[in-house]
């Protein structure tokens, strides 16, 4: 059996988080969506289906056949890349999913197990349309199973809502507890049981750091540096080579690899390579890779009315049903010093924002509307030069593929800027 992890047309709801990555490479808990699937199907051949412009990047990072229908040479299990794979779902697949059956949730295909011939047809259709609609219409013989108890992500705030619980569950399921390989200064304070602690090799916990694992586990990866007066409350995850500078890391925080973090972070995900060195609050938010957060920048995650937060998604307002929702920041965005971002706002890829951000910001945009300046388009060559400089600060060499991906996304996001009234003129504060 082959396992095919696929994207569908709902990827639009997760923008701008998924411009640079397929939906299944988003982080939630200690793992990405794809890593959860990989953990449950370690011995099966994997193939991937993603938006075409991501093909080369995904094939390079995953080393699996991508957007290649010739790779289907046997019966195939299709798995939606935004499903939360767990033991319960694996048992359902192993025990109840018969050949030529499709599992739906709210009309959306979550799983499908098809013969080689049907699988190839479905795969080729997905490559063209990202939709199962025509496949289901043409093949009325498929067995349809409707399940409402599956955990499938549709919107960005759902990733944040799931993150805290999955941090704890992953820590237990991956048997990470009771490992202390790094150095902990004798003057550091630890609350809770050692079984709720993982300190990776090469990590350094300085004096006057507080690790509070009473309400959930704390994972600190390899070569992490935690400087004095930092407090980390579990459940929390700190990825390899990250550095914390007198930071307040509240429960439910998920810091990816190679981040620089100061100030206060609560129930947020930093995908990786995020620079938030200075003071300021980030709560209930998702920050993609290479985001820079200026000193004193704050994100709101609660309305003054204590009402549920509404978020604009693909041109429509969606009520999240949640009291606390922060912001969603695309890769390479730059948040200037003292920026204030309102609840439920998104900032697009490579944009640079200043002042009060009360509405969604398109990708590749210089934005300071609250300061009386009209938004202007960021030139693509400027974005590429900035990426090269930022990469070099982490000893990473920019490749032609990196620059091409920026160019492709710049073209894909042109409509965003046009609809938001972004000009191509000079931007001056």
C-alpha positions in Angstrom: 0.0 0.0 0.0 1.1 3.6 -0.8 0.3 6.5 1.5 -0.4 9.8 -0.3 -0.5 12.9 1.8 -2.4 15.6 -0.1 -3.5 19.2 0.0 -7.0 20.2 -1.0 -8.7 23.5 -2.0 -9.2 24.5 1.7 -5.5 25.6 1.8 -6.8 29.1 1.1 -8.3 29.2 4.6 -4.8 28.8 6.1 -3.1 31.6 4.2 -0.7 33.4 4.7 0.8 30.6 6.8 1.0 28.2 3.9 2.4 30.3 1.1 5.9 28.9 1.8 4.9 25.3 2.8 2.2 22.7 2.1 -0.6 22.6 4.7 0.9 19.4 6.2 4.1 21.1 7.2 2.5 23.4 9.7 3.5 22.8 13.3 1.0 21.8 16.0 2.2 20.4 19.3 5.7 18.9 19.0 5.2 17.6 15.5 4.1 18.8 12.1 0.9 17.3 10.5 3.2 15.3 8.2 5.4 14.0 11.0 2.3 12.6 12.8 1.3 10.7 9.6 4.9 9.5 9.1 5.0 8.2 12.7 2.0 6.0 12.0 3.0 4.7 8.6 6.8 4.3 8.9 7.1 1.3 6.6 4.8 2.4 3.8 5.9 4.2 0.6 4.9 7.9 0.8 4.0 10.2 -2.1 2.9 13.8 -1.9 0.5 16.1 -3.7 0.9 19.9 -3.3 0.3 23.1 -5.2 2.4 23.0 -8.3 4.7 26.0 -7.4 5.7 24.2 -4.2 6.7 21.0 -5.9 10.5 21.5 -6.1 10.8 22.8 -2.6 8.7 20.0 -1.1 10.5 17.3 -3.1 13.8 18.7 -1.9 12.8 18.8 1.8 10.8 15.6 2.0 12.6 13.4 -0.5 9.4 11.8 -1.6 7.8 11.7 -5.0 5.7 14.8 -5.4 3.1 15.6 -8.0 4.1 12.5 -10.0 1.2 10.2 -10.9 3.7 7.6 -12.2 4.7 6.9 -8.5 1.3 5.3 -8.0 1.9 1.6 -8.6 -0.5 -0.1 -6.1 -3.5 0.5 -3.9 -3.3 3.9 -2.3 -4.4 5.4 1.0 -5.0 9.2 0.6 -4.7 11.2 3.8 -5.7 14.9 4.0 -2.6 16.9 5.2 -4.6 18.8 7.8 -5.9 15.8 9.7 -4.5 15.2 13.2 -3.3 11.6 12.9 -3.4 9.7 16.2 -3.8 6.1 17.4 -7.6 6.2 17.2 -7.6 7.3 13.6 -4.9 4.7 12.7 -7.1 1.9 14.2 -10.0 3.2 12.2 -7.9 3.0 9.0 -6.5 -0.5 9.8 -9.8 -2.1 11.0 -12.7 -0.3 9.1 -11.5 1.3 5.9 -12.2 -1.0 3.0 -10.9 -0.6 -0.6 -12.7 2.1 -2.7 -14.1 3.9 0.3 -14.0 7.6 1.2 -14.2 9.3 4.6 -15.8 12.7 4.7 -16.2 15.4 7.4 -18.6 18.2 6.6 -18.3 17.2 2.9 -14.6 17.4 2.9 -12.5 14.3 1.9 -10.3 13.3 4.9 -9.3 9.8 3.9 -9.7 7.6 0.8 -8.5 4.1 0.1 -8.5 3.4 -3.6 -7.3 0.7 -6.1 -4.3 1.6 -8.2 -6.4 2.6 -11.2 -8.8 4.8 -9.3 -5.9 6.2 -7.2 -4.0 7.4 -10.3 -7.1 9.0 -11.6 -7.9 10.8 -8.3 -4.2 11.9 -7.9 -4.2 13.5 -11.4 -7.4 15.3 -10.7 -6.0 16.6 -7.5 -2.9 17.9 -9.2 -5.2 19.9 -11.6 -7.9 21.1 -9.3 -7.1 20.3 -5.6 -10.7 19.1 -5.4 -12.3 15.7 -5.1 -15.6 17.0 -6.4 -15.5 15.5 -9.9 -14.0 12.2 -8.7 -16.9 11.7 -6.3 -19.4 12.6 -9.0 -17.9 10.2 -11.6 -17.6 7.3 -9.2 -20.9 6.7 -7.5 -19.8 3.2 -6.6 -17.4 4.6 -3.9 -18.5 3.8 -0.4 -19.0 7.1 1.5 -18.4 7.2 5.2 -19.3 10.4 7.1 -17.4 10.9 10.4 -17.8 14.0 12.6 -15.3 13.1 15.3 -12.2 13.4 13.2 -9.8 16.3 14.1 -9.3 18.2 10.8 -8.0 21.7 10.7 -9.7 24.3 8.5 -8.6 27.6 9.9 -5.4 29.0 11.5 -6.8 29.6 14.9 -7.8 25.9 15.2 -4.0 25.1 15.1 -3.5 27.4 18.1 -6.5 25.9 19.9 -5.1 22.4 19.5 -1.5 23.2 20.2 -1.5 23.2 24.0 -3.2 19.8 24.4 -1.0 18.3 21.7 2.2 19.5 23.3 1.4 17.4 26.4 0.1 14.4 24.4 3.1 14.4 22.1 5.5 14.6 25.1 4.0 11.5 26.6 3.5 9.5 23.3 7.1 10.2 22.2 8.4 9.1 25.7 10.5 12.3 26.0 10.2 12.7 29.8 13.0 12.2 32.4 15.8 13.2 30.1 18.3 15.7 31.4 21.4 15.8 29.2 22.2 19.6 29.2 23.6 21.7 32.0 21.3 23.2 34.6 22.9 25.7 37.0 22.5 24.9 40.6 20.7 28.3 41.1 18.0 27.5 38.6 14.6 26.6 40.1 12.6 23.6 38.9 9.0 22.9 39.9 7.3 19.6 39.2 8.5 16.1 38.5 11.6 15.3 36.5 9.4 13.0 34.3 7.9 16.2 33.0 11.2 17.6 31.8 13.4 17.1 28.8 16.7 18.9 28.5 18.6 18.1 25.3 22.3 17.6 24.9 24.3 20.8 24.8 21.5 22.9 26.3 22.4 25.5 28.9 20.0 26.6 31.7 21.6 29.5 33.6 21.1 30.7 37.2 17.8 32.2 38.2 15.9 30.5 35.4 12.5 29.0 36.5 11.1 25.8 34.9 7.6 25.2 36.0 6.5 21.7 34.9 3.6 21.3 37.4 0.9 22.0 34.9 2.5 20.3 31.9 5.8 19.1 30.4 8.7 21.2 29.2 10.8 20.2 26.2 14.1 22.0 25.7 16.0 20.8 22.7 19.6 20.4 21.8 22.0 23.4 22.1 19.3 25.7 23.5 20.5 28.6 25.6 18.1 29.8 28.4 19.5 32.9 30.0 18.9 34.1 33.5 15.5 35.4 34.7 13.7 33.4 32.0 10.5 31.6 33.2 9.1 28.7 31.2 5.7 27.2 32.2 4.6 23.9 30.8 3.4 22.6 28.5 6.0 24.2 26.4 8.4 23.3 23.6 11.7 25.0 22.8 13.3 23.8 19.6 17.0 23.1 19.0 19.5 26.0 18.9 17.0 28.6 20.1 17.9 31.2 22.7 15.7 32.8 25.4 16.7 36.2 26.8 15.1 36.8 30.2 11.8 35.7 28.5 8.4 34.8 30.0 7.3 31.7 28.2 3.7 30.9 29.3 2.0 27.6 29.0 1.0 26.4 25.6 4.0 28.1 23.9 5.7 26.3 21.0 9.1 27.8 19.9 10.6 26.2 16.8 14.3 25.7 16.0 16.8 28.6 15.9 14.6 31.3 17.3 15.6 34.3 19.4 13.0 35.1 22.0 12.7 37.8 24.7 9.6 39.4 26.3 6.3 37.5 26.9 4.9 34.7 24.7 1.7 32.9 25.5 0.0 29.9 23.7 1.7 30.8 20.4 3.6 28.9 17.7 6.9 30.3 16.3 7.5 28.0 13.3 11.3 28.5 13.3 14.0 31.2 12.8 11.8 33.8 14.4 13.6 36.8 15.9 11.8 38.4 18.9 14.8 39.4 20.9 13.2 42.3 22.8 10.3 42.9 25.1 6.7 42.9 24.0 3.8 40.4 24.1 2.7 37.8 21.6 -0.3 35.7 22.4 -2.5 33.0 20.7 -0.6 33.7 17.4 1.2 31.8 14.7 4.5 33.3 13.4 6.0 31.7 10.3 9.7 31.4 9.6 12.1 34.4 9.4 9.6 36.8 11.0 11.3 39.7 12.8 9.5 41.3 15.7 10.7 44.7 16.7 11.2 46.0 20.2 8.0 46.8 22.0 5.7 45.1 19.5 2.5 43.8 21.0 -0.3 41.5 19.7 -3.8 41.7 21.0 -5.6 38.4 21.6 -8.7 39.6 23.5 -11.5 42.1 22.5 -12.5 44.8 24.9 -16.0 43.4 24.8 -14.8 39.9 25.7 -16.8 38.7 22.7 -15.7 36.1 20.2 -13.1 37.2 17.6 -14.0 37.4 14.0 -11.3 36.9 11.3 -11.4 37.8 7.6 -10.7 34.7 5.6 -10.6 34.7 1.8 -12.8 37.8 1.6 -15.4 36.8 4.2 -15.7 37.3 8.0 -15.6 34.1 10.0 -16.6 34.0 13.7 -13.9 31.9 15.4 -16.1 31.2 18.4 -13.1 31.9 20.6 -12.5 34.6 23.1 -8.7 34.6 22.5 -7.3 34.9 19.0 -4.0 36.6 18.2 -2.5 37.2 14.8 -1.1 35.2 11.9 2.1 36.3 10.4 3.5 35.0 7.0 7.2 34.1 6.4 9.8 36.9 6.2 7.4 39.6 7.5 9.0 42.4 9.5 7.1 44.0 12.4 8.7 47.4 13.1 9.5 48.8 16.6 6.4 49.5 18.7 4.0 47.9 16.3 0.5 47.1 17.7 -1.4 44.3 16.0 -5.1 43.8 16.7 -6.9 40.5 17.3 -7.5 38.3 14.3 -5.3 40.2 11.9 -3.1 38.5 9.3 0.2 40.0 7.9 1.3 38.6 4.6 4.6 37.2 3.3 7.6 39.6 3.4 5.5 42.6 4.4 6.9 45.4 6.6 4.4 47.0 9.0 4.5 50.0 11.2 2.1 51.6 13.7 -1.3 50.2 14.6 -2.3 47.2 12.4 -6.1 47.0 12.6 -6.8 45.1 9.3 -5.2 42.4 7.2 -2.0 43.3 5.4 -1.4 41.8 1.9 1.9 40.1 1.1 4.9 42.1 -0.1 3.5 45.4 1.2 5.0 48.3 3.1 2.2 49.2 5.5 1.8 52.2 7.8 -1.8 53.3 7.2 -2.3 54.3 10.8 0.5 56.8 10.4 -1.1 58.4 7.4 1.0 56.8 4.7 -0.5 54.9 1.8 0.5 51.3 1.5 3.1 50.6 -1.2 4.3 47.4 -2.9 7.7 46.0 -1.7 9.8 45.4 -4.8 10.6 41.7 -5.3 14.3 42.4 -5.7 14.4 44.1 -2.3 12.7 41.1 -0.7 15.2 38.7 -2.3 18.2 40.8 -1.1 16.7 41.0 2.4 16.2 37.2 2.5 19.8 36.7 1.5 21.0 39.0 4.3 18.8 37.4 6.9 19.8 33.8 5.9 23.5 34.8 6.3 22.9 35.7 9.9 22.1 32.1 10.6 24.9 30.8 8.3 22.5 29.7 5.6 23.2 30.3 1.9 20.4 31.5 -0.2 19.7 29.2 -3.2 18.2 29.8 -6.6 15.2 27.8 -5.4 14.7 30.1 -2.5 14.7 33.2 -4.7 12.4 31.5 -7.2 9.9 30.6 -4.5 9.8 34.3 -3.4 9.2 35.4 -7.0 6.4 32.8 -7.5 4.6 33.9 -4.3 5.1 37.6 -5.3 3.1 36.8 -8.5 0.5 34.7 -6.7 -0.2 37.5 -4.3 -0.6 40.3 -6.8 -4.4 40.3 -6.5 -4.2 40.7 -2.7 -2.3 44.0 -3.2 -4.6 45.3 -5.9 -7.7 44.7 -3.9 -6.2 46.4 -0.9 -5.3 49.5 -2.9 -1.5 49.0 -2.6 0.4 51.3 -5.0 3.7 50.8 -6.7 4.9 54.2 -5.7 7.5 55.4 -3.1 7.0 54.6 0.5 8.2 57.2 3.0 7.6 57.6 6.7 
